[in-house]
């Protein structure tokens, strides 16, 4: 459980960190690439949530609530990626 929690924390920190790094590169292509990397970390978190649920570290309600929050972040990141790509 400790290893799973630590990996999830690292992944959670990596999402905004990659967005900030991409923005700081002053290149639209780099920014888009780092947003895609952030989305990858989000998918990693979603997988880790499923593992935690399978191992019974989370109740069904906890899993559903957290997973839905992660889906909202996924939608926001996808919208950000699309809006930057269009501009």
The first five atom37 places (N, CA, C, CB, O) and aatype in JSON, in Angstrom:
{
  "aatype": [20, 20, 20, 20, 20, 20, 20, 20, 20, 20, 20, 20, 20, 20, 20, 20, 20, 20, 20, 20, 20, 20, 20, 20, 20, 20, 20, 20, 20, 20, 20, 20, 20, 20, 20, 20, 20, 20, 20, 20, 20, 20, 20, 20, 20, 20, 20, 20, 20, 20, 20, 20, 20, 20, 20, 20, 20, 20, 20, 20, 20, 20, 20, 20, 20, 20, 20, 20, 20, 20, 20, 20, 20, 20, 20, 20, 20, 20, 20, 20, 20, 20, 20, 20, 20, 20, 20],
  "atom_mask": [
    [1, 1, 1, 1, 1],
    [1, 1, 1, 1, 1],
    [1, 1, 1, 1, 1],
    [1, 1, 1, 1, 1],
    [1, 1, 1, 1, 1],
    [1, 1, 1, 1, 1],
    [1, 1, 1, 1, 1],
    [1, 1, 1, 1, 1],
    [1, 1, 1, 1, 1],
    [1, 1, 1, 1, 1],
    [1, 1, 1, 1, 1],
    [1, 1, 1, 1, 1],
    [1, 1, 1, 1, 1],
    [1, 1, 1, 1, 1],
    [1, 1, 1, 1, 1],
    [1, 1, 1, 1, 1],
    [1, 1, 1, 1, 1],
    [1, 1, 1, 1, 1],
    [1, 1, 1, 1, 1],
    [1, 1, 1, 1, 1],
    [1, 1, 1, 1, 1],
    [1, 1, 1, 1, 1],
    [1, 1, 1, 1, 1],
    [1, 1, 1, 1, 1],
    [1, 1, 1, 1, 1],
    [1, 1, 1, 1, 1],
    [1, 1, 1, 1, 1],
    [1, 1, 1, 1, 1],
    [1, 1, 1, 1, 1],
    [1, 1, 1, 1, 1],
    [1, 1, 1, 1, 1],
    [1, 1, 1, 1, 1],
    [1, 1, 1, 1, 1],
    [1, 1, 1, 1, 1],
    [1, 1, 1, 1, 1],
    [1, 1, 1, 1, 1],
    [1, 1, 1, 1, 1],
    [1, 1, 1, 1, 1],
    [1, 1, 1, 1, 1],
    [1, 1, 1, 1, 1],
    [1, 1, 1, 1, 1],
    [1, 1, 1, 1, 1],
    [1, 1, 1, 1, 1],
    [1, 1, 1, 1, 1],
    [1, 1, 1, 1, 1],
    [1, 1, 1, 1, 1],
    [1, 1, 1, 1, 1],
    [1, 1, 1, 1, 1],
    [1, 1, 1, 1, 1],
    [1, 1, 1, 1, 1],
    [1, 1, 1, 1, 1],
    [1, 1, 1, 1, 1],
    [1, 1, 1, 1, 1],
    [1, 1, 1, 1, 1],
    [1, 1, 1, 1, 1],
    [1, 1, 1, 1, 1],
    [1, 1, 1, 1, 1],
    [1, 1, 1, 1, 1],
    [1, 1, 1, 1, 1],
    [1, 1, 1, 1, 1],
    [1, 1, 1, 1, 1],
    [1, 1, 1, 1, 1],
    [1, 1, 1, 1, 1],
    [1, 1, 1, 1, 1],
    [1, 1, 1, 1, 1],
    [1, 1, 1, 1, 1],
    [1, 1, 1, 1, 1],
    [1, 1, 1, 1, 1],
    [1, 1, 1, 1, 1],
    [1, 1, 1, 1, 1],
    [1, 1, 1, 1, 1],
    [1, 1, 1, 1, 1],
    [1, 1, 1, 1, 1],
    [1, 1, 1, 1, 1],
    [1, 1, 1, 1, 1],
    [1, 1, 1, 1, 1],
    [1, 1, 1, 1, 1],
    [1, 1, 1, 1, 1],
    [1, 1, 1, 1, 1],
    [1, 1, 1, 1, 1],
    [1, 1, 1, 1, 1],
    [1, 1, 1, 1, 1],
    [1, 1, 1, 1, 1],
    [1, 1, 1, 1, 1],
    [1, 1, 1, 1, 1],
    [1, 1, 1, 1, 1],
    [1, 1, 1, 1, 1]
  ],
  "atom_positions": [
    [[0.82, -1.19, 0.0], [0.0, 0.0, 0.0], [0.87, 1.26, 0.0], [-0.94, -0.01, 1.21], [0.57, 2.23, -0.7]],
    [[1.95, 1.24, 0.79], [2.83, 2.39, 0.86], [3.39, 2.74, -0.51], [3.96, 2.14, 1.85], [3.42, 3.91, -0.9]],
    [[3.84, 1.73, -1.26], [4.41, 1.96, -2.59], [3.39, 2.54, -3.54], [4.96, 0.67, -3.15], [3.71, 3.43, -4.33]],
    [[2.17, 2.05, -3.49], [1.1, 2.55, -4.36], [0.78, 4.01, -4.03], [-0.17, 1.68, -4.21], [0.61, 4.82, -4.94]],
    [[0.69, 4.33, -2.75], [0.41, 5.71, -2.33], [1.52, 6.64, -2.79], [0.24, 5.79, -0.8], [1.25, 7.73, -3.29]],
    [[2.76, 6.23, -2.61], [3.89, 7.08, -3.02], [3.9, 7.3, -4.54], [5.23, 6.45, -2.58], [4.16, 8.41, -5.0]],
    [[3.6, 6.26, -5.3], [3.57, 6.4, -6.76], [2.44, 7.33, -7.18], [3.4, 5.02, -7.42], [2.61, 8.13, -8.1]],
    [[1.29, 7.23, -6.53], [0.16, 8.1, -6.86], [0.5, 9.55, -6.53], [-1.1, 7.66, -6.09], [0.15, 10.46, -7.29]],
    [[1.17, 9.78, -5.43], [1.58, 11.14, -5.06], [2.54, 11.72, -6.1], [2.24, 11.16, -3.67], [2.4, 12.88, -6.51]],
    [[3.49, 10.92, -6.52], [4.44, 11.39, -7.53], [3.72, 11.73, -8.83], [5.54, 10.33, -7.79], [4.01, 12.74, -9.47]],
    [[2.79, 10.87, -9.22], [2.04, 11.11, -10.46], [1.19, 12.37, -10.35], [1.15, 9.91, -10.78], [1.11, 13.15, -11.29]],
    [[0.56, 12.56, -9.19], [-0.26, 13.76, -8.99], [0.56, 15.04, -9.07], [-0.97, 13.7, -7.64], [0.11, 16.04, -9.63]],
    [[1.75, 15.02, -8.52], [2.63, 16.19, -8.58], [3.14, 16.41, -10.0], [3.81, 16.02, -7.6], [3.37, 17.55, -10.4]],
    [[3.31, 15.35, -10.75], [3.84, 15.45, -12.11], [2.89, 16.16, -13.07], [4.16, 14.08, -12.63], [3.34, 16.77, -14.04]],
    [[1.59, 16.08, -12.83], [0.63, 16.69, -13.75], [0.82, 18.2, -13.82], [-0.8, 16.37, -13.33], [1.12, 18.71, -14.91]],
    [[0.67, 18.96, -12.72], [0.86, 20.41, -12.83], [2.31, 20.79, -13.13], [0.41, 21.09, -11.55], [2.57, 21.82, -13.76]],
    [[3.25, 19.97, -12.66], [4.66, 20.28, -12.92], [4.96, 20.26, -14.42], [5.56, 19.28, -12.19], [5.66, 21.13, -14.92]],
    [[4.44, 19.27, -15.12], [4.65, 19.18, -16.57], [3.94, 20.31, -17.31], [4.18, 17.83, -17.09], [4.47, 20.83, -18.3]],
    [[2.76, 20.69, -16.86], [2.07, 21.81, -17.49], [2.9, 23.07, -17.34], [0.66, 22.01, -16.88], [3.07, 23.83, -18.3]],
    [[3.41, 23.31, -16.13], [4.23, 24.5, -15.89], [5.52, 24.47, -16.71], [4.57, 24.62, -14.41], [5.91, 25.48, -17.28]],
    [[6.16, 23.32, -16.77], [7.39, 23.22, -17.54], [7.14, 23.48, -19.02], [8.03, 21.84, -17.35], [7.9, 24.2, -19.67]],
    [[6.08, 22.89, -19.55], [5.76, 23.1, -20.95], [5.46, 24.56, -21.25], [4.57, 22.25, -21.36], [5.9, 25.1, -22.27]],
    [[4.71, 25.2, -20.37], [4.39, 26.62, -20.55], [5.66, 27.47, -20.52], [3.39, 27.09, -19.47], [5.8, 28.43, -21.28]],
    [[6.56, 27.12, -19.63], [7.8, 27.87, -19.48], [8.76, 27.74, -20.64], [8.48, 27.45, -18.24], [9.72, 28.5, -20.72]],
    [[8.54, 26.81, -21.52], [9.44, 26.61, -22.67], [9.22, 27.64, -23.77], [9.26, 25.23, -23.23], [10.03, 27.73, -24.7]],
    [[8.14, 28.4, -23.69], [7.83, 29.44, -24.69], [7.73, 28.88, -26.1], [8.88, 30.53, -24.65], [8.12, 29.55, -27.07]],
    [[7.23, 27.68, -26.21], [7.04, 27.04, -27.5], [5.71, 26.29, -27.47], [8.23, 26.06, -27.83], [5.47, 25.48, -26.57]],
    [[4.86, 26.58, -28.44], [3.55, 25.92, -28.48], [3.71, 24.41, -28.6], [2.71, 26.46, -29.63], [3.0, 23.66, -27.94]],
    [[4.63, 23.96, -29.44], [4.83, 22.52, -29.61], [5.27, 21.85, -28.31], [5.87, 22.25, -30.7], [4.78, 20.77, -27.96]],
    [[6.19, 22.5, -27.59], [6.63, 21.96, -26.3], [5.48, 21.95, -25.3], [7.81, 22.76, -25.74], [5.3, 20.98, -24.56]],
    [[4.72, 23.03, -25.27], [3.59, 23.12, -24.35], [2.6, 21.98, -24.6], [2.89, 24.49, -24.48], [2.15, 21.33, -23.67]],
    [[2.27, 21.75, -25.86], [1.35, 20.67, -26.21], [1.92, 19.31, -25.81], [1.05, 20.7, -27.7], [1.19, 18.45, -25.32]],
    [[3.21, 19.13, -26.03], [3.86, 17.86, -25.69], [3.78, 17.62, -24.18], [5.33, 17.85, -26.17], [3.5, 16.51, -23.74]],
    [[4.04, 18.65, -23.39], [4.0, 18.48, -21.95], [2.58, 18.3, -21.42], [4.66, 19.68, -21.27], [2.38, 17.64, -20.4]],
    [[1.59, 18.88, -22.09], [0.21, 18.62, -21.7], [-0.13, 17.15, -21.97], [-0.77, 19.55, -22.47], [-0.8, 16.51, -21.16]],
    [[0.34, 16.62, -23.1], [0.11, 15.2, -23.39], [0.8, 14.31, -22.34], [0.63, 14.85, -24.81], [0.26, 13.27, -21.95]],
    [[1.97, 14.71, -21.91], [2.66, 13.96, -20.85], [1.84, 14.0, -19.57], [4.08, 14.54, -20.6], [1.72, 12.99, -18.87]],
    [[1.26, 15.16, -19.26], [0.41, 15.29, -18.07], [-0.8, 14.37, -18.16], [-0.05, 16.74, -17.9], [-1.19, 13.75, -17.17]],
    [[-1.38, 14.28, -19.34], [-2.52, 13.38, -19.54], [-2.08, 11.93, -19.3], [-3.11, 13.54, -20.97], [-2.83, 11.13, -18.74]],
    [[-0.88, 11.6, -19.72], [-0.35, 10.26, -19.48], [-0.22, 9.97, -17.98], [1.02, 10.1, -20.15], [-0.55, 8.87, -17.53]],
    [[0.25, 10.95, -17.22], [0.32, 10.77, -15.77], [-1.07, 10.61, -15.17], [1.04, 11.96, -15.12], [-1.25, 9.85, -14.22]],
    [[-2.05, 11.31, -15.71], [-3.41, 11.17, -15.23], [-3.92, 9.75, -15.48], [-4.33, 12.2, -15.91], [-4.56, 9.16, -14.62]],
    [[-3.64, 9.2, -16.66], [-4.02, 7.82, -16.94], [-3.34, 6.85, -15.97], [-3.67, 7.45, -18.4], [-3.93, 5.85, -15.55]],
    [[-2.11, 7.17, -15.62], [-1.39, 6.35, -14.66], [-2.12, 6.38, -13.3], [0.08, 6.84, -14.5], [-2.28, 5.34, -12.66]],
    [[-2.55, 7.55, -12.88], [-3.29, 7.67, -11.62], [-4.6, 6.88, -11.68], [-3.57, 9.16, -11.3], [-4.96, 6.19, -10.73]],
    [[-5.3, 6.99, -12.81], [-6.56, 6.25, -12.95], [-6.32, 4.74, -12.83], [-7.24, 6.58, -14.3], [-7.11, 4.03, -12.22]],
    [[-5.24, 4.28, -13.41], [-4.9, 2.85, -13.3], [-4.57, 2.49, -11.86], [-3.72, 2.5, -14.23], [-4.99, 1.45, -11.37]],
    [[-3.82, 3.35, -11.19], [-3.47, 3.1, -9.8], [-4.7, 3.1, -8.9], [-2.46, 4.14, -9.32], [-4.77, 2.35, -7.93]],
    [[-5.68, 3.95, -9.22], [-6.94, 3.94, -8.48], [-7.65, 2.61, -8.64], [-7.85, 5.09, -8.95], [-8.19, 2.05, -7.68]],
    [[-7.65, 2.1, -9.87], [-8.28, 0.8, -10.11], [-7.57, -0.32, -9.36], [-8.29, 0.49, -11.61], [-8.2, -1.23, -8.84]],
    [[-6.25, -0.23, -9.3], [-5.49, -1.22, -8.53], [-5.84, -1.12, -7.05], [-3.96, -1.02, -8.74], [-6.06, -2.13, -6.4]],
    [[-5.89, 0.12, -6.52], [-6.23, 0.32, -5.11], [-7.62, -0.22, -4.81], [-6.15, 1.81, -4.73], [-7.85, -0.82, -3.76]],
    [[-8.55, -0.02, -5.73], [-9.91, -0.54, -5.55], [-9.91, -2.07, -5.59], [-10.86, 0.02, -6.63], [-10.57, -2.71, -4.77]],
    [[-9.18, -2.64, -6.52], [-9.11, -4.11, -6.63], [-8.51, -4.74, -5.38], [-8.29, -4.51, -7.86], [-8.89, -5.84, -4.98]],
    [[-7.57, -4.03, -4.77], [-6.93, -4.53, -3.54], [-7.74, -4.19, -2.29], [-5.52, -3.96, -3.42], [-7.33, -4.49, -1.17]],
    [[-8.9, -3.56, -2.51], [-9.82, -3.21, -1.42], [-9.25, -2.13, -0.49], [-10.15, -4.45, -0.61], [-9.59, -2.09, 0.69]],
    [[-8.38, -1.26, -1.02], [-7.89, -0.12, -0.26], [-8.9, 1.03, -0.31], [-6.52, 0.35, -0.79], [-8.86, 1.94, 0.51]],
    [[-9.81, 0.98, -1.29], [-10.85, 1.99, -1.45], [-12.21, 1.31, -1.5], [-10.61, 2.84, -2.74], [-12.36, 0.22, -2.05]],
    [[-13.21, 1.97, -0.92], [-14.57, 1.47, -1.06], [-15.07, 1.81, -2.46], [-15.51, 2.07, 0.04], [-14.45, 2.59, -3.18]],
    [[-16.18, 1.22, -2.82], [-16.76, 1.49, -4.14], [-17.11, 2.97, -4.27], [-18.01, 0.63, -4.38], [-16.88, 3.57, -5.33]],
    [[-17.65, 3.56, -3.23], [-18.02, 4.99, -3.25], [-16.78, 5.88, -3.36], [-18.81, 5.35, -1.99], [-16.78, 6.83, -4.14]],
    [[-15.75, 5.59, -2.58], [-14.52, 6.38, -2.65], [-13.92, 6.3, -4.05], [-13.49, 5.88, -1.6], [-13.54, 7.32, -4.63]],
    [[-13.85, 5.09, -4.57], [-13.31, 4.92, -5.92], [-14.11, 5.72, -6.93], [-13.29, 3.44, -6.31], [-13.53, 6.44, -7.75]],
    [[-15.43, 5.6, -6.89], [-16.28, 6.3, -7.87], [-16.1, 7.81, -7.78], [-17.75, 5.94, -7.65], [-16.02, 8.48, -8.8]],
    [[-16.05, 8.33, -6.57], [-15.89, 9.78, -6.4], [-14.55, 10.27, -6.91], [-16.04, 10.16, -4.92], [-14.48, 11.25, -7.66]],
    [[-13.5, 9.6, -6.52], [-12.15, 10.02, -6.94], [-11.98, 9.82, -8.44], [-11.07, 9.23, -6.18], [-11.4, 10.67, -9.12]],
    [[-12.47, 8.72, -8.96], [-12.33, 8.45, -10.39], [-13.07, 9.51, -11.21], [-12.86, 7.05, -10.74], [-12.57, 9.95, -12.24]],
    [[-14.25, 9.91, -10.75], [-14.99, 10.94, -11.48], [-14.25, 12.28, -11.45], [-16.41, 11.11, -10.89], [-14.26, 13.01, -12.43]],
    [[-13.61, 12.6, -10.34], [-12.79, 13.82, -10.28], [-11.63, 13.73, -11.28], [-12.24, 14.03, -8.84], [-11.29, 14.72, -11.93]],
    [[-11.03, 12.56, -11.39], [-9.94, 12.39, -12.35], [-10.44, 12.54, -13.78], [-9.27, 11.03, -12.16], [-9.73, 13.06, -14.64]],
    [[-11.66, 12.09, -14.04], [-12.24, 12.24, -15.39], [-12.49, 13.71, -15.7], [-13.57, 11.44, -15.5], [-12.33, 14.13, -16.84]],
    [[-12.88, 14.49, -14.7], [-13.07, 15.93, -14.9], [-11.74, 16.6, -15.24], [-13.69, 16.57, -13.64], [-11.68, 17.46, -16.12]],
    [[-10.68, 16.22, -14.55], [-9.35, 16.75, -14.87], [-8.95, 16.32, -16.28], [-8.3, 16.26, -13.84], [-8.35, 17.11, -17.01]],
    [[-9.26, 15.1, -16.65], [-8.97, 14.61, -18.0], [-9.67, 15.47, -19.05], [-9.39, 13.14, -18.14], [-9.08, 15.84, -20.06]],
    [[-10.94, 15.79, -18.8], [-11.68, 16.64, -19.74], [-11.07, 18.04, -19.82], [-13.16, 16.74, -19.32], [-10.98, 18.62, -20.9]],
    [[-10.65, 18.58, -18.68], [-10.04, 19.92, -18.67], [-8.72, 19.92, -19.44], [-9.81, 20.39, -17.22], [-8.45, 20.84, -20.22]],
    [[-7.89, 18.91, -19.21], [-6.62, 18.84, -19.92], [-6.82, 18.65, -21.43], [-5.76, 17.69, -19.36], [-6.11, 19.26, -22.23]],
    [[-7.78, 17.83, -21.8], [-8.07, 17.63, -23.22], [-8.57, 18.92, -23.87], [-9.13, 16.51, -23.4], [-8.19, 19.25, -24.99]],
    [[-9.41, 19.66, -23.14], [-9.91, 20.94, -23.67], [-8.77, 21.94, -23.8], [-11.01, 21.52, -22.76], [-8.69, 22.68, -24.78]],
    [[-7.89, 21.97, -22.81], [-6.73, 22.88, -22.89], [-5.87, 22.54, -24.09], [-5.9, 22.81, -21.59], [-5.44, 23.42, -24.83]],
    [[-5.62, 21.25, -24.29], [-4.8, 20.8, -25.42], [-5.45, 21.23, -26.74], [-4.61, 19.26, -25.38], [-4.77, 21.75, -27.63]],
    [[-6.75, 21.01, -26.87], [-7.45, 21.36, -28.11], [-7.44, 22.86, -28.35], [-8.9, 20.84, -28.08], [-7.24, 23.3, -29.48]],
    [[-7.66, 23.65, -27.31], [-7.7, 25.1, -27.48], [-6.35, 25.66, -27.87], [-8.18, 25.77, -26.19], [-6.27, 26.59, -28.68]],
    [[-5.29, 25.12, -27.33], [-3.94, 25.6, -27.69], [-3.6, 25.17, -29.12], [-2.88, 25.05, -26.7], [-3.01, 25.94, -29.88]],
    [[-3.98, 23.96, -29.48], [-3.72, 23.46, -30.82], [-4.4, 24.31, -31.88], [-4.18, 22.01, -30.93], [-3.85, 24.54, -32.95]],
    [[-5.61, 24.78, -31.58], [-6.36, 25.6, -32.54], [-5.79, 27.0, -32.71], [-7.79, 25.7, -32.1], [-5.92, 27.6, -33.78]],
    [[-5.16, 27.52, -31.64], [-4.67, 28.91, -31.74], [-3.34, 29.05, -32.44], [-4.55, 29.5, -30.37], [-2.83, 30.16, -32.59]]
  ]
}
